[in-house]
Amino acid sequence: MGIPNVLISGSGIAGPAAASWLAAAGWDVTVVERFDHVRDEGQNVDVRGVGREVIRRMGLEDAVRAEHTSETGMTFIGPGGRPVASFPVGAEDSAPTAELEILRGRLARLLHDHSAASAEYVFGDRITALHEDGRGVHVDFAHGPDRRFDAVVIAEGARSRTRGLVLPEARVHELGLLWAYFTIPRTADDDRQWRMHLGGRGRIVHLRPDNLGSTRAMLSLRSDVLGFDRLDREGIVEVLRATFGDLGWETPRILDALENNSPGDTALHVDQIAQIRLPVWHRGRVAVLGDAAWCAGPFGTGTTSALAGAYVLAGELGATPDEVPAAFARYERLLRPMTGAAQKSVPAHPRSAWQRALLHTGFRALAHPVGRTLARVTGLGPSLPVQDLVLPDYRFRLPARS
C-alpha cells in the first residue's frame, strides 16, 4: 500500500499532538479546524505523569517549561480571608500545582507549531458527513471539496457534534457544575499562588497567576440548572453577580472587573462541566480522542490524558497501518484504565458551613509536614491517575520534529 492518510478534526491539544506523532509514524496527516485560527485563549492547564513524558519525547519539555505560568502552589483561603492551608508546587502528581503549568492557548500553539511542518492544516472548515466502505472513509466538508482518508480521528471537545456522525448513541453526562473563566487586571496584592476560597452553598472563587502580567479568575458553582451557555454576556454577568455577590475576600473585585470591563478586555468563557463515558471509542476506521472520547472535566487530568492518548493512538496506527480498526481497538484497550480512573476525580463544592469546615480541617492536616509524609508513605493522600499507563516504546519511522 502507499502512504496512508488520516484526517484529524480539532486543533486543540489532542489533535496537534496526534498530528505530530502520526506524521512521525509515516502517515500523511490533515487537520481540520472549524475556527479560522489556532485558539490561543484558555486558562491554566497542567502536564503531569505520562503527559510530561510524551512532551519530553516530542522534544518540547524545555519550550513548555519556558511558558510556565509562574504559579508556585495552591492556598486555601478561609471565610475571614486568611490562609487555611498551602500546598507548594511539586513533581509528585498529588500536588495541586504541577511542575509544568502552562496556559492552554500557549500549549495549543506550541503543539500546532511542532506539527505544522509535517501536517496540513485546514482552518475554517468542518466535517459534515462520513461514509465508510471498509477500505476507507469518504469525508464531506462544509466548505472544501470532499476527500477520502484511510482513517479519521475526531479530537474535539466534550460536546463534539462530529462525534454524533459515527457514535450517535453518545450521551453527555452533566456533573451539575458551572465554571466561569475570565482574566482580570493584576494588582500588587496578587501573589504567585493559586488561591481558592470555598464560599459555601456550592460556590468556589479562584485566582491564579499567569505569565502575561494579568490574573486568571474562576467562579465555580454546583448547580443542576442548564442553559447558561445560551445567555449573552450581560445575562451571564448578571447571574454571576446575583450568585456570588454576597461573598467577601476578593470576590467584589472580581465581579467589578467582570462587570465594568468591555468584553474584549475581560474575555468570559462559561462551561457546564460534563463527562463523556462511551462504551466504544471507535467504529470501523473512525475513532474519537481526548475530551470527545473520555472527558473527565477540568480537574487536572485532561491535558495529560489527551497527550498520552495521542501518542498511543499514533503508535498503534503506525504499527499496523493496514489494520486500522484493530489499531484503534488496541489504543482503546491501553487507555481505558487511566481515563476511567480520571473520571472519579471530581472536586467537592461544599454547600454547608460544616462541610466547608470539615474540608478545611482535612486540608490543614494534609498540608502539615507530618500529614504530607504520612500521605506519601501510606499512599492514602490525594492523587491523580496520570501514572496508570506505561507508555509503549513505539518505533516511529521518523523522529518527531522539534
C-alpha positions as CSV (number, residue, x, y, z in Angstrom):
1,M,0.0,0.0,0.0
2,G,1.1,3.6,-0.5
3,I,1.5,6.2,2.3
4,P,-1.7,6.0,4.5
5,N,-3.5,9.2,5.1
6,V,-5.5,10.4,8.2
7,L,-7.9,13.2,8.9
8,I,-7.9,14.7,12.4
9,S,-10.8,17.0,13.4
10,G,-9.8,19.5,16.1
11,S,-6.7,21.6,16.7
12,G,-6.8,21.9,20.5
13,I,-4.3,19.7,22.4
14,A,-5.0,16.1,21.4
15,G,-5.3,16.9,17.6
16,P,-2.0,18.6,17.0
17,A,-0.2,16.1,19.3
18,A,-1.7,13.2,17.3
19,A,-0.7,15.0,14.1
20,S,3.0,15.2,15.2
21,W,3.1,11.5,16.2
22,L,1.2,10.2,13.2
23,A,3.5,12.1,10.8
24,A,6.4,10.6,12.8
25,A,4.8,7.2,12.2
26,G,4.8,7.7,8.4
27,W,1.2,8.9,7.9
28,D,0.1,11.7,5.6
29,V,-1.8,14.0,8.1
30,T,-4.5,16.6,7.6
31,V,-6.0,18.6,10.5
32,V,-9.4,20.4,10.0
33,E,-10.5,23.0,12.5
34,R,-13.8,24.8,12.4
35,F,-12.3,28.1,13.7
36,D,-10.2,30.1,11.3
37,H,-7.2,30.2,13.6
38,V,-5.4,28.5,16.4
39,R,-7.3,29.3,19.5
40,D,-4.9,30.9,21.9
41,E,-7.3,31.6,24.7
42,G,-7.7,29.4,27.8
43,Q,-6.9,29.1,31.4
44,N,-4.1,27.2,33.2
45,V,-3.6,23.5,32.4
46,D,-1.0,21.2,33.8
47,V,1.1,18.5,32.3
48,R,1.7,15.5,34.6
49,G,3.0,12.0,34.7
50,V,2.8,10.3,31.3
51,G,1.8,13.6,29.7
52,R,5.1,15.0,30.8
53,E,6.9,12.0,29.3
54,V,5.1,12.5,26.0
55,I,6.1,16.1,25.9
56,R,9.7,15.1,26.7
57,R,9.7,12.5,23.8
58,M,8.4,15.2,21.5
59,G,11.4,17.4,22.4
60,L,9.0,20.1,23.8
61,E,9.7,19.9,27.5
62,D,12.0,23.0,27.6
63,A,9.6,25.0,25.5
64,V,6.7,24.1,27.8
65,R,8.8,24.9,30.9
66,A,9.7,28.3,29.4
67,E,6.0,29.1,29.2
68,H,5.3,28.2,32.9
69,T,2.6,30.4,34.4
70,S,4.9,31.1,37.4
71,E,2.4,29.6,39.8
72,T,4.2,28.4,43.0
73,G,1.4,26.4,44.6
74,M,-2.1,26.5,46.0
75,T,-3.5,28.2,49.1
76,F,-7.0,27.7,50.5
77,I,-8.5,30.9,51.9
78,G,-10.8,30.8,54.8
79,P,-14.1,32.8,55.4
80,G,-12.1,35.7,57.0
81,G,-9.7,36.0,54.1
82,R,-6.9,34.3,56.0
83,P,-4.9,31.3,54.6
84,V,-6.1,27.9,55.8
85,A,-3.6,25.6,54.2
86,S,-0.9,25.8,51.5
87,F,0.5,23.2,49.1
88,P,3.7,24.0,47.2
89,V,4.4,23.1,43.6
90,G,5.7,19.6,43.3
91,A,7.0,17.0,40.9
92,E,4.7,14.4,42.6
93,D,1.3,14.1,40.9
94,S,-0.6,14.8,44.2
95,A,0.5,18.4,44.2
96,P,-2.4,20.7,43.0
97,T,0.2,22.8,41.1
98,A,2.2,20.7,38.7
99,E,5.8,21.2,37.7
100,L,4.6,22.0,34.2
101,E,1.8,24.6,34.4
102,I,1.0,26.5,31.1
103,L,-1.8,28.4,29.7
104,R,-3.9,26.2,27.4
105,G,-3.6,28.6,24.5
106,R,0.2,28.6,24.7
107,L,0.3,24.8,24.8
108,A,-2.0,24.6,21.8
109,R,0.2,27.0,19.9
110,L,3.4,25.0,20.7
111,L,1.8,21.7,19.6
112,H,0.5,23.3,16.4
113,D,3.9,24.8,15.5
114,H,5.5,21.4,16.2
115,S,3.2,19.6,13.8
116,A,2.7,22.2,11.2
117,A,5.8,21.4,9.2
118,S,4.7,17.8,8.7
119,A,0.9,18.1,8.7
120,E,-1.6,20.0,6.5
121,Y,-3.9,22.4,8.5
122,V,-7.3,23.4,7.1
123,F,-8.9,26.2,9.2
124,G,-12.4,27.5,8.9
125,D,-14.0,24.2,7.8
126,R,-15.6,21.2,9.4
127,I,-16.8,17.6,8.7
128,T,-20.5,17.3,7.7
129,A,-20.7,13.6,6.8
130,L,-18.6,10.4,7.0
131,H,-19.1,7.4,4.6
132,E,-17.1,4.3,5.3
133,D,-16.9,1.4,2.8
134,G,-14.5,-0.8,4.6
135,R,-11.4,0.3,2.7
136,G,-11.5,4.0,3.6
137,V,-13.7,6.9,4.7
138,H,-15.2,9.4,2.4
139,V,-15.5,12.8,4.1
140,D,-17.8,15.6,3.2
141,F,-16.8,19.1,4.4
142,A,-18.9,22.2,4.9
143,H,-16.8,24.3,2.5
144,G,-14.0,22.4,1.0
145,P,-14.2,19.5,-1.5
146,D,-14.9,16.0,-0.3
147,R,-11.9,13.8,0.3
148,R,-11.0,10.2,1.1
149,F,-8.9,9.0,4.0
150,D,-7.7,5.7,5.4
151,A,-8.6,6.8,8.9
152,V,-10.4,9.6,10.7
153,V,-9.7,10.8,14.3
154,I,-12.2,13.2,16.0
155,A,-10.2,15.1,18.6
156,E,-12.8,17.7,19.6
157,G,-14.4,18.8,22.8
158,A,-16.8,17.1,25.1
159,R,-19.8,18.4,23.2
160,S,-18.4,17.5,19.8
161,R,-21.0,17.5,17.1
162,T,-18.9,15.5,14.7
163,R,-18.8,12.6,17.2
164,G,-22.5,12.1,16.6
165,L,-21.8,11.2,12.9
166,V,-20.0,8.0,14.0
167,L,-21.3,7.4,17.5
168,P,-24.9,8.7,17.5
169,E,-25.6,6.9,20.8
170,A,-23.1,9.1,22.7
171,R,-24.5,11.0,25.6
172,V,-23.2,13.9,27.7
173,H,-23.3,13.2,31.4
174,E,-23.8,16.5,33.2
175,L,-22.0,16.9,36.5
176,G,-24.0,19.8,37.9
177,L,-21.0,22.1,37.9
178,L,-20.8,25.5,36.2
179,W,-17.4,27.2,35.7
180,A,-16.9,30.8,34.5
181,Y,-13.3,31.8,33.4
182,F,-12.0,35.2,32.7
183,T,-8.9,37.4,33.0
184,I,-8.7,40.4,35.4
185,P,-6.0,43.1,35.9
186,R,-3.2,42.0,38.2
187,T,-2.7,44.0,41.5
188,A,0.2,44.4,43.8
189,D,-1.6,42.1,46.3
190,D,-1.7,39.2,43.9
191,D,0.9,36.6,44.7
192,R,2.1,33.6,42.7
193,Q,-0.3,31.2,44.4
194,W,-3.5,29.6,43.1
195,R,-5.8,31.0,45.8
196,M,-9.1,29.2,46.3
197,H,-11.9,30.4,48.6
198,L,-14.8,28.0,49.5
199,G,-17.7,30.3,49.6
200,G,-20.4,27.9,50.8
201,R,-23.7,27.0,49.1
202,G,-21.7,25.1,46.4
203,R,-19.6,28.2,45.4
204,I,-15.8,28.5,45.0
205,V,-13.8,31.6,44.0
206,H,-10.4,31.1,42.4
207,L,-7.5,33.4,41.5
208,R,-4.4,32.1,39.6
209,P,-1.4,33.9,38.3
210,D,-0.2,33.8,34.7
211,N,3.0,34.8,32.9
212,L,1.4,37.6,30.9
213,G,1.0,40.2,33.7
214,S,-2.6,39.5,34.5
215,T,-4.6,37.3,36.8
216,R,-6.9,34.4,35.9
217,A,-10.2,34.4,37.8
218,M,-12.6,31.5,38.0
219,L,-16.0,31.2,39.6
220,S,-17.3,27.7,40.0
221,L,-20.8,26.7,41.2
222,R,-22.6,23.4,41.9
223,S,-25.9,23.7,40.1
224,D,-28.2,21.5,38.2
225,V,-29.6,24.4,36.2
226,L,-28.7,24.1,32.5
227,G,-28.7,26.7,29.7
228,F,-26.1,29.2,30.9
229,D,-24.4,28.8,27.5
230,R,-27.4,30.2,25.8
231,L,-27.2,33.5,27.8
232,D,-25.4,36.5,26.3
233,R,-22.5,38.1,28.2
234,E,-24.7,40.6,30.0
235,G,-27.0,37.8,31.2
236,I,-24.2,35.7,32.4
237,V,-22.6,38.6,34.3
238,E,-26.0,39.3,36.0
239,V,-26.3,35.7,37.1
240,L,-22.8,35.6,38.5
241,R,-23.3,38.9,40.3
242,A,-26.6,37.6,41.9
243,T,-25.0,34.3,42.8
244,F,-21.6,35.4,44.2
245,G,-22.4,39.0,45.2
246,D,-22.6,38.3,49.0
247,L,-19.2,36.7,49.2
248,G,-16.2,38.5,50.7
249,W,-12.4,38.2,50.2
250,E,-11.5,39.2,46.5
251,T,-15.0,38.4,45.2
252,P,-16.2,42.1,44.9
253,R,-13.0,43.0,42.9
254,I,-13.5,40.0,40.6
255,L,-17.2,40.9,39.9
256,D,-16.4,44.6,39.4
257,A,-13.7,43.7,36.9
258,L,-16.0,41.4,35.0
259,E,-18.9,43.9,35.0
260,N,-17.1,47.1,34.3
261,N,-14.7,46.0,31.6
262,S,-15.6,45.6,28.0
263,P,-16.0,42.1,26.6
264,G,-12.6,42.5,24.7
265,D,-10.8,43.4,28.0
266,T,-12.2,40.5,30.0
267,A,-12.9,37.5,27.8
268,L,-15.6,35.4,29.5
269,H,-16.0,31.7,29.0
270,V,-18.7,29.7,30.7
271,D,-18.6,25.9,30.8
272,Q,-21.3,23.5,32.0
273,I,-19.0,20.7,33.2
274,A,-19.8,17.3,31.8
275,Q,-18.2,13.9,31.4
276,I,-18.2,11.6,28.4
277,R,-18.5,7.9,29.1
278,L,-18.6,5.9,25.9
279,P,-18.9,2.1,25.6
280,V,-16.6,2.3,22.5
281,W,-14.2,4.9,21.2
282,H,-14.1,3.8,17.6
283,R,-16.3,2.4,14.8
284,G,-14.5,1.0,11.9
285,R,-12.0,3.4,10.6
286,V,-13.2,6.4,12.7
287,A,-12.1,7.0,16.3
288,V,-12.6,9.7,19.0
289,L,-9.7,11.1,21.0
290,G,-9.3,13.3,24.0
291,D,-12.4,15.0,25.5
292,A,-14.6,13.8,22.7
293,A,-13.9,10.2,23.9
294,W,-13.4,10.4,27.7
295,C,-13.8,14.0,29.1
296,A,-13.5,13.9,32.9
297,G,-13.8,17.7,33.4
298,P,-11.2,20.3,34.2
299,F,-9.8,18.5,37.2
300,G,-6.1,18.1,36.4
301,T,-6.2,15.1,34.0
302,G,-7.5,16.3,30.7
303,T,-4.3,17.6,29.1
304,T,-2.2,14.6,30.3
305,S,-4.7,12.0,29.0
306,A,-5.0,13.9,25.7
307,L,-1.2,13.8,25.2
308,A,-1.0,10.2,26.2
309,G,-3.9,9.2,24.0
310,A,-2.5,11.0,21.0
311,Y,0.8,9.2,21.5
312,V,-0.7,5.7,21.9
313,L,-3.2,6.1,19.0
314,A,-0.4,7.2,16.7
315,G,1.8,4.4,17.8
316,E,-0.8,1.7,17.3
317,L,-1.8,3.1,13.8
318,G,1.9,3.2,12.9
319,A,2.4,-0.4,13.9
320,T,-0.3,-1.7,11.7
321,P,-1.4,1.0,9.2
322,D,-3.2,-1.6,7.0
323,E,-5.3,-2.7,10.0
324,V,-6.9,0.5,11.2
325,P,-9.9,-1.0,13.2
326,A,-7.5,-3.3,15.1
327,A,-5.1,-0.5,15.9
328,F,-8.0,1.6,17.2
329,A,-9.1,-1.3,19.4
330,R,-5.6,-1.7,20.9
331,Y,-5.4,2.1,21.6
332,E,-8.7,1.9,23.4
333,R,-7.7,-1.1,25.5
334,L,-4.5,0.6,26.6
335,L,-6.0,4.0,27.5
336,R,-9.3,3.0,29.3
337,P,-7.8,2.2,32.7
338,M,-6.3,5.6,33.0
339,T,-9.2,7.6,31.6
340,G,-11.8,5.6,33.6
341,A,-9.9,6.4,36.9
342,A,-9.7,10.1,35.9
343,Q,-13.5,10.4,35.8
344,K,-13.6,9.6,39.6
345,S,-11.7,12.8,40.4
346,V,-14.3,15.5,40.9
347,P,-13.6,18.3,43.4
348,A,-16.0,18.9,46.2
349,H,-18.1,22.1,46.3
350,P,-19.4,22.2,49.9
351,R,-22.8,23.6,50.4
352,S,-23.0,23.9,54.2
353,A,-20.7,25.6,56.8
354,W,-19.9,22.2,58.4
355,Q,-18.9,20.7,55.1
356,R,-16.6,23.6,54.5
357,A,-15.1,23.3,58.0
358,L,-14.5,19.6,57.5
359,L,-12.7,20.2,54.3
360,H,-10.6,22.9,55.8
361,T,-9.6,20.6,58.7
362,G,-8.6,17.9,56.2
363,F,-6.5,20.5,54.1
364,R,-4.7,21.6,57.3
365,A,-3.8,18.0,58.1
366,L,-2.6,17.2,54.6
367,A,-0.6,20.5,54.4
368,H,1.3,19.8,57.6
369,P,4.7,18.2,57.1
370,V,3.6,15.1,59.1
371,G,0.5,14.8,57.1
372,R,2.4,15.0,53.8
373,T,4.8,12.4,55.0
374,L,2.0,10.0,56.1
375,A,0.1,10.5,52.8
376,R,3.3,9.8,50.8
377,V,4.2,6.7,52.8
378,T,0.7,5.2,53.1
379,G,-0.4,6.2,49.6
380,L,-3.7,7.4,51.1
381,G,-3.2,11.1,50.1
382,P,-4.8,12.7,47.1
383,S,-3.5,11.7,43.7
384,L,-4.4,11.9,40.1
385,P,-4.5,8.9,37.8
386,V,-1.8,10.1,35.4
387,Q,0.7,7.3,36.0
388,D,-1.7,4.4,35.4
389,L,-0.2,3.9,32.0
390,V,3.3,2.7,31.0
391,L,3.9,4.4,27.6
392,P,4.9,1.8,25.0
393,D,8.2,2.4,23.2
394,Y,6.9,2.6,19.6
395,R,9.3,2.5,16.7
396,F,8.4,5.6,14.8
397,R,9.9,5.7,11.4
398,L,10.5,9.4,11.5
399,P,11.6,11.4,14.6
400,A,9.0,14.0,15.8
401,R,10.2,17.4,14.8
402,S,11.0,20.0,17.5
